[in-house]
Amino acid sequence: MPKISIILIAAQLALFTSPALAAEFPRAGFDGAPNGQAAPFAGSWEMQFPQGDGVVVSEAVESCDDPIVIEAVDSTHIAYTSPQEADALVFEVYEFEGRTTWYQDAGDTAVVVWLTPDSFHLHEAKLGKADWDNPMRMVRCD
């Protein structure tokens, strides 16, 4: 392959895979977001793919017809029940750097960024690092 073609392909890959071209999702909640509090999560929720530039309709992964239910166990713990799971998952919630972390001693961890009082992005976290590029959007049903 001629040298110029390899350079052109490398330039195209850099252009189309550049993080600057990827959707930028907020990393902190709105001013006054209820970070670290369990009560604001209480209710029924629809899970969607996030809305972004060029997205007309966000497809629901879990709809309000059979929603995810979150209950405030106390001021710092929530119980998360999905239509796909038989048992509720209990998370401790705490505020950290303008967002809320959901933590389990022996399981999943997630980072929440409140978008509005009735919607938030849920980012999976592995080994203490949030996946900022692939959140799920949660929208209150009630």
Helices and strands as residue ranges (DSSP letters): H 3-16, G 19-21, G 39-41, E 43-48, E 60-62, E 68-74, E 77-81, E 89-96, E 99-103, E 109-116, E 119-126, E 129-130, E 136-140
